[in-house]
Amino acid sequence: MNFSVGKSKRKHRHGIYRLYAPIYDRFMAPSFADGHSKMYAPLNLKPGNHVLEVGVGTGVSLKHYPAFVKVEAIDYSEPMLVKARKRIEKGEVEADVNIQQMDAHNLEFRDNHFDHSVVAHALAVVADPDVVLMEMKRVTKSQGLIVIVNHYKEKKGIIGGAWNPFRKRLGLGKHVNFKELIEECGLELITEERVNRIDTNSRMLVCQVP
C-alpha cells in the first residue's frame, strides 16, 4: 500500500453532498442512529479526553458525547458542516466541540494528539481509506482506540461488485474489507459488533493503536 499523501492523486466527489446536506438529517441519519449512539461507549471516555471525529457530517452524532470531553470534528463538505455548526449554536451539544473543514487524507494535527478517534459511515466514501486510517492512527496516542462504524461485508459478491461503481458516483461509498484494512494499517481489532437495525450489515469495529 502507498500511504504517501502528497503523491496520491484523488478525486473528491463532495459536490454530491451539497445536495444531500438539506435532506440528510430527515432521510438518511435515522438509519445510522443506533451506531451513532453506541460508538462512543467503547472509548470509556474520561474527563479531559480529546477525541477526533472524522466525517462528522451534519453533526447528528455530537449530541451523544458527554460534556466533559473535547472534540475536534472534521468533514470535507462545508454544506454539511454549516448544519453541524447550527446544531452547536442551538445548544444541542454538551461537549466542547470545534468544527473544521479538512481533508481526512491529510490531517492537520500533530502526531499522538488525540486520546481516541472515531469515524462513522465515512471511511468507505473517501478516495483512499488506507491513507485516512493511517492518518487517524498517526494522530491518535499509543493504546488509544479508533472506532469505525460502517456498512461492512467481507465479500461484496456479484451484485455488490456491479453496484460498486454507481455507489461511488452517488457518494454512497465503495466496498471496503475493513478487517483487512485494519490489519494492513497495523492496528489491532479489539471488538466487532452489529449496529443499526435497518442495515443488517452495519458493524462497529473497535481497534487499538499499538
C-alpha positions as CSV (number, residue, x, y, z in Angstrom):
1,M,0.0,0.0,0.0
2,N,1.1,3.6,-0.7
3,F,0.4,5.8,2.3
4,S,2.0,8.9,0.7
5,V,-0.5,11.7,0.9
6,G,1.4,14.1,-1.3
7,K,1.9,11.7,-4.2
8,S,-1.5,10.2,-4.1
9,K,-3.9,11.6,-6.8
10,R,-7.5,11.7,-5.6
11,K,-10.8,12.9,-6.9
12,H,-13.2,14.1,-4.3
13,R,-16.9,13.7,-5.2
14,H,-18.0,16.0,-2.4
15,G,-20.3,18.1,-4.7
16,I,-23.0,15.4,-4.2
17,Y,-23.0,16.2,-0.5
18,R,-24.2,19.7,-1.2
19,L,-27.4,18.0,-2.5
20,Y,-27.6,15.6,0.5
21,A,-27.0,18.2,3.2
22,P,-30.6,19.6,3.3
23,I,-32.2,16.1,3.4
24,Y,-29.6,14.2,5.4
25,D,-31.0,14.6,8.9
26,R,-34.5,13.6,7.9
27,F,-34.0,10.8,5.4
28,M,-30.5,9.3,6.0
29,A,-29.5,9.9,9.6
30,P,-32.3,7.8,11.2
31,S,-30.8,4.6,9.6
32,F,-27.5,5.4,11.3
33,A,-28.8,6.5,14.7
34,D,-28.1,3.2,16.5
35,G,-24.4,3.3,15.5
36,H,-24.1,6.9,16.3
37,S,-25.5,6.4,19.8
38,K,-23.2,3.4,20.6
39,M,-19.9,4.4,19.1
40,Y,-18.5,6.4,22.0
41,A,-19.2,3.8,24.7
42,P,-16.2,1.6,23.9
43,L,-13.9,4.6,24.4
44,N,-14.7,4.7,28.1
45,L,-14.2,8.4,28.0
46,K,-12.8,10.3,30.9
47,P,-12.8,14.0,31.9
48,G,-10.4,15.9,29.7
49,N,-10.2,13.3,26.9
50,H,-9.6,14.8,23.5
51,V,-11.4,12.9,20.6
52,L,-11.1,13.3,16.9
53,E,-14.3,12.6,14.8
54,V,-13.6,12.2,11.1
55,G,-16.6,12.7,8.7
56,V,-18.9,14.4,11.2
57,G,-21.3,15.5,8.5
58,T,-24.3,17.4,9.9
59,G,-23.3,16.6,13.5
60,V,-26.1,14.3,14.3
61,S,-23.7,12.2,16.4
62,L,-22.4,15.0,18.5
63,K,-25.2,15.0,21.0
64,H,-24.0,11.7,22.3
65,Y,-20.7,13.0,23.6
66,P,-20.5,13.6,27.4
67,A,-20.0,17.2,28.5
68,F,-16.5,16.6,30.0
69,V,-14.7,15.8,26.7
70,K,-13.2,17.9,24.0
71,V,-13.9,17.0,20.4
72,E,-12.3,18.0,17.1
73,A,-14.9,17.3,14.4
74,I,-13.9,17.4,10.8
75,D,-15.5,16.9,7.4
76,Y,-14.7,17.9,3.8
77,S,-18.2,19.0,3.0
78,E,-18.8,22.6,4.0
79,P,-22.6,22.5,3.4
80,M,-22.7,19.6,5.9
81,L,-20.6,21.5,8.4
82,V,-22.9,24.5,8.2
83,K,-25.7,22.3,9.7
84,A,-23.3,20.9,12.3
85,R,-22.4,24.4,13.5
86,K,-26.0,25.4,13.7
87,R,-26.6,22.4,15.9
88,I,-24.0,23.6,18.3
89,E,-25.3,27.1,18.3
90,K,-28.7,25.9,19.3
91,G,-27.3,24.2,22.4
92,E,-27.9,20.6,21.2
93,V,-24.4,19.6,22.0
94,E,-22.9,19.4,25.6
95,A,-19.3,18.6,24.8
96,D,-16.6,21.2,23.8
97,V,-16.6,20.7,20.1
98,N,-14.5,22.5,17.5
99,I,-15.6,22.0,13.9
100,Q,-13.3,22.3,10.9
101,Q,-13.4,21.8,7.2
102,M,-10.5,19.4,6.5
103,D,-9.3,16.7,4.2
104,A,-9.0,13.5,6.2
105,H,-6.2,12.3,3.9
106,N,-4.0,15.0,5.3
107,L,-5.0,15.7,8.9
108,E,-3.7,19.0,10.2
109,F,-2.8,17.7,13.7
110,R,0.5,16.7,15.2
111,D,1.3,13.0,16.0
112,N,-0.2,11.4,19.1
113,H,-2.5,14.4,19.6
114,F,-5.8,12.6,20.4
115,D,-6.7,10.1,23.1
116,H,-9.2,8.4,20.7
117,S,-10.6,8.7,17.2
118,V,-13.9,7.8,15.6
119,V,-15.2,7.6,12.0
120,A,-18.8,6.7,11.2
121,H,-20.1,6.0,7.7
122,A,-17.3,8.0,6.1
123,L,-14.3,5.7,5.7
124,A,-15.9,3.9,2.7
125,V,-16.7,7.2,0.9
126,V,-13.2,8.7,0.9
127,A,-10.8,8.3,-2.0
128,D,-8.2,6.3,-0.1
129,P,-9.5,4.6,3.0
130,D,-6.0,3.3,3.8
131,V,-4.5,6.8,3.8
132,V,-7.2,8.1,6.0
133,L,-7.0,5.3,8.6
134,M,-3.2,5.7,8.7
135,E,-3.6,9.4,9.3
136,M,-6.1,8.6,12.1
137,K,-3.6,6.2,13.6
138,R,-0.8,8.8,13.4
139,V,-2.7,11.4,15.3
140,T,-4.1,9.0,18.0
141,K,-2.0,8.2,21.0
142,S,-0.5,4.8,21.6
143,Q,-3.0,2.4,23.2
144,G,-5.8,4.8,22.1
145,L,-8.8,3.4,20.4
146,I,-10.2,4.0,16.9
147,V,-13.8,3.2,16.4
148,I,-15.1,2.5,12.8
149,V,-18.8,2.3,12.2
150,N,-19.8,1.4,8.6
151,H,-21.7,-0.9,6.3
152,Y,-19.5,-4.0,6.1
153,K,-19.4,-7.3,4.3
154,E,-16.2,-9.3,3.9
155,K,-17.2,-10.3,0.4
156,K,-19.0,-7.9,-1.9
157,G,-20.5,-10.6,-4.2
158,I,-21.5,-10.3,-7.8
159,I,-24.3,-7.8,-7.2
160,G,-22.1,-5.8,-4.9
161,G,-19.4,-5.7,-7.5
162,A,-21.7,-4.5,-10.2
163,W,-23.2,-1.8,-7.9
164,N,-19.9,-0.6,-6.5
165,P,-19.1,2.0,-9.3
166,F,-22.6,3.5,-9.0
167,R,-22.3,3.8,-5.2
168,K,-19.1,5.7,-5.6
169,R,-20.6,8.2,-8.1
170,L,-23.5,8.8,-5.8
171,G,-21.2,9.4,-2.8
172,L,-22.6,6.3,-1.0
173,G,-19.2,4.6,-0.7
174,K,-17.5,1.6,-2.1
175,H,-16.9,-1.9,-0.8
176,V,-14.1,-1.9,1.8
177,N,-12.9,-5.0,3.7
178,F,-12.4,-3.3,7.0
179,K,-10.9,-6.2,8.8
180,E,-8.2,-6.5,6.2
181,L,-7.7,-2.7,6.2
182,I,-7.3,-2.6,10.0
183,E,-4.7,-5.4,9.8
184,E,-2.8,-3.7,6.9
185,C,-2.7,-0.4,8.8
186,G,-1.0,-2.1,11.8
187,L,-4.0,-1.8,14.2
188,E,-5.4,-4.5,16.5
189,L,-9.0,-5.3,16.2
190,I,-10.5,-5.5,19.7
191,T,-14.2,-6.0,19.2
192,E,-16.8,-6.2,16.4
193,E,-20.5,-5.5,17.0
194,R,-23.5,-5.3,14.7
195,V,-25.3,-1.9,14.9
196,N,-28.2,-0.3,13.0
197,R,-31.3,-2.5,12.7
198,I,-32.3,-1.2,9.3
199,D,-28.9,-2.1,7.7
200,T,-28.2,-5.6,8.9
201,N,-24.6,-5.3,7.6
202,S,-23.6,-2.3,9.6
203,R,-20.8,-3.0,12.1
204,M,-18.9,-1.2,14.8
205,L,-15.3,-2.2,14.7
206,V,-13.1,-1.1,17.7
207,C,-9.3,-1.2,17.1
208,Q,-6.3,-0.2,19.2
209,V,-3.2,1.8,18.2
210,P,0.0,-0.1,19.2
